[in-house]
Amino acid sequence: MDNDIILQRLKKYFPMPVDLRKSENYLQTSEGKSYDFIVRGTMEHAGRCELNQWGRLVHFEVMLGLVLSSTVLSEDELVDISWNFVRQFYPDVSGQYELSTVFNMQEIYSIYFEKKDERLGVTIPYVGFNVGISVDGQLIDFSFDYPNYKISYLEEMISSEEAKKIYVDNVELELAIEYCDLDTYINGDDDYHLLYKVKRNVVTVPGTGEVKLIEEREKYDYVSIERQETTLTSLYEALGISKDHHKLGQQAYKAGKMEVWSKLLQNNQFDFSMFLPEDQVIKIEYDSKGLVQHVLSGEETPRMMDKLSIDEARELALNFLFYMEPEAESKFLLRVNKEDPFEGEEYFDKFADGEDDQPFQLFPQQGYEEMYRFLFQRVKSDVFVSENFITIGIGKYSGSIRLYQNTVKNEASLESIDVKPVISEEQALKLYEQALRMELSLLPQFVGQLRVYSPGYLAKFAKEHQYVEAIDAVDGKLYEIDLNDPIPY
């Protein structure tokens, strides 16, 4: 297809007139060309496209902000629009591809058309077209991926039932209490439940039946804490807020309120946010019941002070913990520091994914005082409450409370949970197995720049992209998460 025809056809996918020009700083090589779409009469970028050395469209994106109309099309209608776009630019080969996956991301759908392998009757993952489209039918982006690949077929392979047995044999169940919120589980109810959490030790089952176990995640040790009487009498005292401090502001919202304190008479730089500490202010966040959920301090600290030992800092953290939670010894365990902790501190869990040797730093600015961080895991009768803990950060020099975070959702509801399972672990695993099926697919691995596919099986459940992550230990309900994100292999 002629380049001019492709470029002129793409113009109609913008809501206003656009002009074309070659991209100045993007892909102008013998392997392809890039073009920018500019809103006519302005310098505003409306979009971009890339054509390969054979003049085929390999990428197109609309860069304007998405403005949805009141129209909401069905999934089938969005698939048809996307498929028509593919056929418009690839009429000669589109018959070799078929609809593979539809990811519903609320306002946007990501739709994949992948090349079909006639021998196995399955599509080849991520070899083909991806179309991004809004719920009202606006085309947002398009890409064509045709990597250097080959398929290594097997003369003999295990059946789906054999694959299922192997998969289930590599599933472990762990008893835990969890707050099943709707953000985590599509069938959650925003309450605590006693669950068997699913721990999968394999991701896929190759057609040979030889599985590769998932690397064991680092485990922490936990120790009990002894009851002690706190020396603190008020929250403000504990946080070092004195008569020299002024309340700079307070903001109320549905879930609670936030106070901002400082020794300054005014500070126009702070935000009502708990994302990072800010100069010279102490922030306190309360929930709707008036309980403290989060403290963040950015007050300056003299650097001429001696550095506290880890033991001294731990005692200060425990002193504050028992002020906040008088029965902490029965509710919390202390996470033990790693074998080689950073600067001897009890390091709080990483806040973001990253390289193992470059953990995310909560306070990256150099001006803020370093902390010892202590994590106290919420338990009930020795059963862990998933993702429920208190974190306390103690300034390494000042000994002041730099950070306090309580992730317990609803203490009253948590107290009413019975930790004795009604359903046994064996029964729960059987329920999981009944819901599971194994689907034939092509599993990729990379050999240099070559993508090599081999037959194998993927775990699937009743609905596409929905996976059972837990089984209720009382009534056997299967709790499901929605992995509705287009994450390539």
C-alpha positions as CSV (number, residue, x, y, z in Angstrom):
1,M,0.0,0.0,0.0
2,D,1.3,3.4,-0.9
3,N,2.6,5.5,2.0
4,D,0.5,8.5,1.1
5,I,-2.6,6.4,1.1
6,I,-1.8,5.0,4.6
7,L,-1.1,8.5,6.0
8,Q,-4.3,10.0,4.5
9,R,-6.4,7.2,5.8
10,L,-5.0,7.7,9.3
11,K,-6.1,11.4,9.3
12,K,-9.7,10.4,9.6
13,Y,-9.1,8.9,13.1
14,F,-8.6,12.4,14.6
15,P,-11.6,14.5,15.7
16,M,-10.2,17.7,14.0
17,P,-8.2,18.5,10.8
18,V,-4.5,17.5,11.1
19,D,-1.4,18.1,9.0
20,L,1.5,15.7,8.5
21,R,5.2,16.1,8.8
22,K,8.2,13.8,9.3
23,S,9.1,13.3,12.9
24,E,12.3,15.3,13.7
25,N,13.7,13.2,16.5
26,Y,12.0,9.9,16.1
27,L,12.8,6.9,13.8
28,Q,14.1,8.1,10.5
29,T,16.3,5.2,9.4
30,S,16.5,2.7,6.6
31,E,14.3,0.4,8.7
32,G,11.4,2.7,8.9
33,K,10.0,6.2,9.0
34,S,8.0,8.1,11.6
35,Y,5.4,10.8,10.9
36,D,3.7,13.3,13.3
37,F,0.2,14.5,13.0
38,I,-0.2,18.2,14.0
39,V,-3.5,19.9,14.8
40,R,-4.0,22.2,11.8
41,G,-3.2,25.9,12.6
42,T,-1.3,25.0,15.8
43,M,1.9,23.3,16.9
44,E,0.0,20.7,19.0
45,H,0.9,17.1,18.4
46,A,-2.2,15.1,17.7
47,G,-0.5,11.7,17.0
48,R,2.3,9.7,15.5
49,C,2.7,6.7,13.2
50,E,5.5,4.5,12.1
51,L,6.0,2.7,8.8
52,N,8.6,0.0,8.3
53,Q,11.0,-0.3,5.4
54,W,8.3,-2.1,3.4
55,G,5.8,0.7,3.9
56,R,3.6,-1.2,6.3
57,L,2.0,0.5,9.3
58,V,3.6,-0.9,12.5
59,H,2.5,1.7,15.0
60,F,-0.1,4.4,15.3
61,E,-1.2,6.4,18.4
62,V,-3.5,9.3,19.1
63,M,-1.8,11.6,21.5
64,L,-4.7,13.9,22.3
65,G,-6.4,13.6,25.7
66,L,-9.3,11.1,25.6
67,V,-12.7,12.8,25.7
68,L,-15.5,10.2,25.8
69,S,-18.9,10.7,24.4
70,S,-22.0,9.4,26.0
71,T,-22.0,6.4,23.7
72,V,-20.9,3.0,25.1
73,L,-20.5,0.3,22.6
74,S,-20.6,-3.4,23.2
75,E,-17.5,-5.5,23.3
76,D,-18.5,-7.2,20.0
77,E,-18.9,-3.8,18.4
78,L,-15.5,-2.6,19.6
79,V,-13.9,-5.9,18.3
80,D,-15.5,-5.3,14.9
81,I,-14.2,-1.7,14.7
82,S,-10.7,-2.9,15.7
83,W,-10.8,-5.8,13.2
84,N,-11.9,-3.5,10.4
85,F,-8.9,-1.2,11.1
86,V,-6.5,-4.2,10.9
87,R,-8.1,-5.4,7.6
88,Q,-7.9,-1.9,6.2
89,F,-4.1,-1.8,6.5
90,Y,-3.3,-5.5,6.2
91,P,-5.9,-6.9,3.7
92,D,-3.5,-9.4,2.2
93,V,-2.6,-11.2,5.4
94,S,-5.4,-10.5,7.9
95,G,-6.9,-13.9,7.2
96,Q,-3.9,-15.5,9.0
97,Y,-4.9,-13.8,12.2
98,E,-7.8,-14.2,14.6
99,L,-9.2,-12.6,17.7
100,S,-7.2,-13.8,20.7
101,T,-7.7,-11.7,23.8
102,V,-9.9,-8.8,24.9
103,F,-8.7,-6.8,27.9
104,N,-11.4,-4.6,29.4
105,M,-9.7,-1.7,31.2
106,Q,-13.0,0.2,31.9
107,E,-12.8,3.2,29.6
108,I,-10.4,1.5,27.2
109,Y,-10.2,-1.9,25.6
110,S,-7.0,-3.5,24.5
111,I,-7.8,-6.1,21.7
112,Y,-5.3,-8.6,20.4
113,F,-5.5,-10.4,17.0
114,E,-2.8,-13.0,16.9
115,K,-1.4,-15.3,14.2
116,K,-3.0,-18.8,14.3
117,D,-0.8,-21.9,14.4
118,E,-2.7,-24.4,12.2
119,R,-0.9,-27.4,13.6
120,L,-2.0,-26.9,17.2
121,G,-5.1,-24.8,16.5
122,V,-4.0,-22.0,18.9
123,T,-2.8,-18.5,18.4
124,I,0.8,-17.5,18.8
125,P,1.0,-15.2,21.8
126,Y,1.8,-11.5,21.0
127,V,2.6,-12.2,17.3
128,G,0.1,-10.0,15.6
129,F,-1.9,-6.8,16.1
130,N,-2.9,-4.9,19.2
131,V,-5.6,-2.3,19.0
132,G,-6.4,0.2,21.8
133,I,-10.0,1.5,21.6
134,S,-12.2,3.6,23.9
135,V,-15.6,2.4,25.0
136,D,-17.3,4.8,22.5
137,G,-15.3,3.5,19.6
138,Q,-12.4,6.0,19.3
139,L,-9.3,4.3,18.0
140,I,-6.4,5.2,20.4
141,D,-3.4,3.1,19.3
142,F,-2.4,0.3,17.1
143,S,0.8,-1.8,16.9
144,F,2.0,-4.8,14.9
145,D,4.5,-7.1,16.4
146,Y,6.0,-9.8,14.2
147,P,9.2,-10.9,16.0
148,N,11.8,-13.4,14.9
149,Y,10.3,-16.6,16.2
150,K,10.0,-20.4,15.8
151,I,7.8,-23.1,17.2
152,S,9.4,-26.2,18.7
153,Y,6.7,-28.9,18.4
154,L,6.7,-32.0,20.5
155,E,6.2,-35.5,19.2
156,E,4.4,-36.5,22.4
157,M,3.0,-34.3,25.2
158,I,1.0,-34.6,28.3
159,S,-2.8,-34.2,28.3
160,S,-4.6,-31.3,29.9
161,E,-5.8,-33.5,32.8
162,E,-2.2,-34.6,33.4
163,A,-1.2,-30.9,33.3
164,K,-3.9,-30.1,35.8
165,K,-2.7,-32.7,38.3
166,I,0.9,-31.3,38.0
167,Y,-0.3,-27.8,38.5
168,V,-2.5,-28.6,41.5
169,D,0.4,-30.7,43.1
170,N,2.4,-27.4,43.0
171,V,-0.3,-25.3,44.8
172,E,0.0,-24.6,48.5
173,L,-2.7,-23.1,50.7
174,E,-1.8,-20.8,53.6
175,L,-4.4,-19.9,56.2
176,A,-4.7,-16.1,56.7
177,I,-7.2,-13.4,57.6
178,E,-7.7,-10.9,54.9
179,Y,-9.7,-7.8,54.3
180,C,-11.5,-8.7,51.0
181,D,-12.0,-5.3,49.4
182,L,-13.4,-4.8,46.0
183,D,-10.2,-3.2,44.7
184,T,-8.5,-6.6,45.2
185,Y,-11.3,-9.2,44.7
186,I,-14.0,-8.8,42.0
187,N,-16.4,-10.6,44.4
188,G,-15.1,-9.0,47.6
189,D,-17.3,-7.4,50.2
190,D,-15.1,-5.0,52.1
191,D,-14.9,-7.1,55.2
192,Y,-12.5,-9.5,56.9
193,H,-12.6,-13.2,56.2
194,L,-10.6,-16.3,57.2
195,L,-9.1,-17.6,54.0
196,Y,-6.9,-20.2,52.5
197,K,-4.6,-18.1,50.3
198,V,-3.4,-19.7,47.1
199,K,0.3,-20.0,46.6
200,R,1.2,-21.2,43.1
201,N,4.7,-22.7,42.8
202,V,4.5,-22.9,39.0
203,V,3.2,-20.5,36.4
204,T,2.7,-22.8,33.4
205,V,3.0,-26.5,32.7
206,P,5.1,-27.3,29.6
207,G,3.9,-30.1,27.3
208,T,6.8,-32.2,28.5
209,G,5.4,-32.1,32.0
210,E,8.7,-30.7,33.3
211,V,7.8,-27.6,35.3
212,K,10.1,-24.8,36.5
213,L,9.3,-23.8,40.1
214,I,8.9,-20.1,40.9
215,E,11.8,-18.8,42.9
216,E,11.0,-18.7,46.6
217,R,10.3,-15.2,47.8
218,E,12.3,-13.9,50.7
219,K,10.7,-14.8,53.9
220,Y,10.9,-12.8,57.1
221,D,11.0,-14.0,60.7
222,Y,8.8,-12.6,63.3
223,V,9.2,-12.4,67.1
224,S,6.7,-11.7,69.8
225,I,6.9,-8.5,71.8
226,E,6.7,-8.1,75.5
227,R,4.1,-6.0,77.2
228,Q,5.4,-2.7,78.5
229,E,4.0,0.5,80.0
230,T,4.4,3.5,77.8
231,T,5.8,6.8,79.1
232,L,3.7,8.9,76.7
233,T,0.5,10.6,77.7
234,S,-0.6,12.3,74.5
235,L,-0.3,12.0,70.7
236,Y,1.1,15.5,70.3
237,E,3.7,14.9,73.0
238,A,4.7,11.7,71.3
239,L,5.2,13.5,68.0
240,G,7.1,16.3,69.6
241,I,4.4,18.9,68.9
242,S,4.8,21.6,71.6
243,K,3.5,25.1,72.4
244,D,6.0,26.3,69.8
245,H,4.1,24.6,67.0
246,H,1.2,26.1,65.0
247,K,-1.6,24.3,63.2
248,L,-1.0,25.5,59.6
249,G,-4.2,23.8,58.3
250,Q,-6.7,21.1,58.5
251,Q,-8.6,19.3,55.7
252,A,-11.6,17.1,56.1
253,Y,-12.6,14.4,53.6
254,K,-15.0,11.5,53.5
255,A,-12.5,9.0,55.0
256,G,-11.3,11.3,57.8
257,K,-9.2,14.4,58.1
258,M,-5.6,15.6,58.1
259,E,-3.8,18.1,60.3
260,V,-0.6,20.0,59.4
261,W,1.6,21.3,62.2
262,S,4.8,23.4,62.1
263,K,7.0,25.7,64.2
264,L,6.7,28.2,61.3
265,L,3.8,30.7,61.4
266,Q,3.0,29.9,57.8
267,N,4.2,27.6,55.0
268,N,2.7,27.9,51.6
269,Q,4.6,25.0,50.1
270,F,3.0,22.0,51.7
271,D,0.3,19.8,50.2
272,F,-2.4,17.8,52.0
273,S,-0.8,14.6,50.9
274,M,1.0,11.7,52.6
275,F,3.2,10.8,49.7
276,L,6.4,12.5,50.9
277,P,7.5,14.5,54.0
278,E,7.7,18.2,53.5
279,D,10.0,20.8,55.0
280,Q,9.2,21.9,58.6
281,V,5.8,20.2,58.9
282,I,4.3,17.3,60.7
283,K,1.2,15.7,59.1
284,I,-1.3,13.6,60.9
285,E,-4.0,11.7,59.1
286,Y,-7.1,10.4,61.0
287,D,-9.8,8.0,59.8
288,S,-13.5,8.7,60.0
289,K,-13.6,7.4,63.6
290,G,-10.8,9.8,64.7
291,L,-8.1,7.1,64.9
292,V,-4.6,8.0,63.7
293,Q,-3.7,6.2,60.4
294,H,-0.7,8.0,59.2
295,V,2.0,10.4,60.5
296,L,4.7,11.9,58.4
297,S,7.3,14.4,59.7
298,G,9.6,16.6,57.7
299,E,11.0,18.7,60.6
300,E,14.7,19.5,60.5
301,T,17.0,17.6,62.8
302,P,20.4,18.9,64.0
303,R,23.2,16.7,62.6
304,M,25.6,17.2,65.5
305,M,23.7,14.7,67.6
306,D,25.0,11.1,68.1
307,K,23.4,8.4,66.0
308,L,21.0,6.1,68.0
309,S,21.7,2.4,68.1
310,I,19.2,0.0,66.7
311,D,18.3,-1.1,70.2
312,E,17.6,2.4,71.3
313,A,15.5,3.1,68.3
314,R,13.5,-0.1,68.9
315,E,12.7,0.9,72.4
316,L,11.4,4.3,71.2
317,A,9.3,2.5,68.5
318,L,7.8,0.1,71.1
319,N,7.1,3.0,73.5
320,F,5.0,4.7,70.8
321,L,3.4,1.4,69.6
322,F,2.1,0.7,73.1
323,Y,0.7,4.3,73.4
324,M,-1.2,3.7,70.1
325,E,-2.0,0.1,70.8
326,P,-2.1,-0.7,74.6
327,E,-2.6,-4.5,73.9
328,A,0.0,-4.6,71.2
329,E,1.7,-7.7,72.7
330,S,-1.3,-9.8,71.8
331,K,-2.0,-8.2,68.4
332,F,1.4,-7.8,66.8
333,L,4.6,-9.5,66.0
334,L,7.8,-7.7,65.2
335,R,9.4,-8.4,61.8
336,V,13.1,-9.3,62.3
337,N,15.6,-7.5,60.3
338,K,17.3,-9.0,57.2
339,E,20.6,-10.9,57.4
340,D,22.4,-7.9,55.9
341,P,20.1,-4.9,56.6
342,F,21.0,-1.4,55.3
343,E,23.1,0.3,57.8
344,G,21.9,-2.1,60.5
345,E,18.4,-0.8,60.4
346,E,15.2,-2.9,60.5
347,Y,14.2,-2.1,57.0
348,F,10.6,-1.8,56.0
349,D,9.4,-3.7,52.9
350,K,10.2,-2.2,49.5
351,F,7.6,0.3,48.5
352,A,7.9,-0.3,44.8
353,D,9.2,-2.9,42.4
354,G,12.8,-2.4,41.5
355,E,16.2,-4.1,41.3
356,D,17.1,-6.1,44.4
357,D,20.2,-4.0,44.9
358,Q,18.4,-0.7,44.5
359,P,15.4,-0.7,46.8
360,F,13.0,2.2,46.6
361,Q,13.8,4.9,49.1
362,L,10.8,6.3,50.9
363,F,12.6,9.6,51.6
364,P,14.9,10.2,48.6
365,Q,15.7,13.8,49.4
366,Q,19.1,14.3,51.1
367,G,17.7,16.9,53.6
368,Y,15.5,14.5,55.5
369,E,16.6,12.5,58.4
370,E,17.3,8.8,57.9
371,M,15.1,6.4,59.8
372,Y,15.1,3.1,61.5
373,R,11.9,1.4,60.4
374,F,10.1,-1.2,62.4
375,L,7.2,-3.3,61.0
376,F,4.7,-4.8,63.4
377,Q,2.6,-7.5,61.7
378,R,-1.1,-7.8,62.9
379,V,-2.0,-11.3,63.9
380,K,-4.9,-12.9,65.6
381,S,-4.3,-16.1,67.5
382,D,-1.0,-16.5,65.5
383,V,-2.9,-16.2,62.2
384,F,-1.5,-13.4,60.0
385,V,-3.8,-10.7,58.9
386,S,-2.6,-10.1,55.3
387,E,-1.2,-6.7,54.5
388,N,-2.3,-5.4,57.9
389,F,0.6,-3.9,59.9
390,I,1.9,-0.9,61.7
391,T,5.1,0.7,60.5
392,I,7.0,3.1,62.8
393,G,10.0,5.1,61.6
394,I,12.4,6.5,64.2
395,G,14.8,9.3,63.3
396,K,18.4,7.9,63.6
397,Y,19.6,11.1,65.3
398,S,16.6,12.8,66.9
399,G,14.8,9.7,68.0
400,S,11.5,11.4,67.0
401,I,8.6,9.7,65.2
402,R,9.2,10.3,61.5
403,L,6.7,7.8,60.2
404,Y,3.7,6.0,61.5
405,Q,1.4,4.0,59.3
406,N,-1.5,1.7,60.3
407,T,-3.0,-0.4,57.5
408,V,-5.5,-2.2,59.6
409,K,-8.9,-1.6,57.9
410,N,-11.5,-2.3,60.6
411,E,-10.4,-3.3,64.0
412,A,-14.0,-4.0,65.3
413,S,-14.7,-6.4,62.3
414,L,-11.3,-8.0,62.7
415,E,-12.0,-8.8,66.4
416,S,-15.1,-10.7,65.5
417,I,-13.3,-13.1,63.1
418,D,-13.2,-16.8,64.3
419,V,-9.8,-18.2,63.4
420,K,-11.0,-21.8,63.4
421,P,-11.6,-23.1,59.8
422,V,-14.8,-24.9,59.0
423,I,-13.4,-26.3,55.8
424,S,-10.2,-28.3,55.8
425,E,-7.2,-27.5,53.7
426,E,-7.9,-30.6,51.7
427,Q,-11.5,-29.6,51.0
428,A,-10.4,-26.1,50.0
429,L,-7.8,-27.5,47.6
430,K,-10.5,-29.7,46.0
431,L,-12.8,-26.7,45.5
432,Y,-9.9,-24.9,43.8
433,E,-9.2,-28.0,41.6
434,Q,-12.8,-28.2,40.5
435,A,-12.8,-24.6,39.3
436,L,-9.5,-25.0,37.5
437,R,-8.9,-26.0,33.9
438,M,-5.8,-26.1,31.8
439,E,-5.8,-24.5,28.3
440,L,-3.4,-25.5,25.5
441,S,-1.2,-22.6,24.5
442,L,2.3,-21.8,23.1
443,L,4.8,-20.9,25.8
444,P,7.6,-18.5,24.9
445,Q,11.2,-18.2,25.9
446,F,14.0,-16.2,24.4
447,V,17.1,-17.5,22.8
448,G,19.1,-14.4,22.1
449,Q,16.9,-12.3,19.8
450,L,14.9,-15.4,18.8
451,R,11.5,-16.0,20.5
452,V,11.0,-19.8,20.7
453,Y,7.6,-21.2,21.5
454,S,6.8,-24.6,22.7
455,P,3.4,-26.3,23.5
456,G,2.2,-26.1,27.1
457,Y,-0.8,-25.3,29.3
458,L,-2.0,-22.2,31.1
459,A,-4.2,-22.2,34.2
460,K,-7.7,-20.9,33.5
461,F,-10.9,-20.4,35.4
462,A,-14.6,-19.8,34.6
463,K,-14.1,-16.3,33.2
464,E,-11.2,-15.0,31.1
465,H,-8.6,-13.1,33.0
466,Q,-10.2,-14.0,36.4
467,Y,-8.1,-16.1,38.8
468,V,-9.0,-17.8,42.0
469,E,-6.6,-16.4,44.7
470,A,-8.3,-17.5,47.9
471,I,-10.9,-19.9,49.3
472,D,-13.0,-19.0,52.2
473,A,-12.2,-21.3,55.1
474,V,-15.7,-21.1,56.5
475,D,-18.1,-21.4,53.5
476,G,-15.8,-22.3,50.6
477,K,-16.4,-19.2,48.6
478,L,-13.8,-18.7,45.9
479,Y,-12.3,-15.2,45.9
480,E,-11.2,-14.0,42.4
481,I,-8.9,-11.3,41.2
482,D,-9.1,-9.7,37.7
483,L,-5.9,-9.7,35.8
484,N,-7.4,-7.6,33.1
485,D,-4.2,-6.0,32.0
486,P,-2.4,-6.6,28.7
487,I,0.9,-7.8,30.1
488,P,3.0,-9.6,27.5
489,Y,4.8,-12.9,28.3
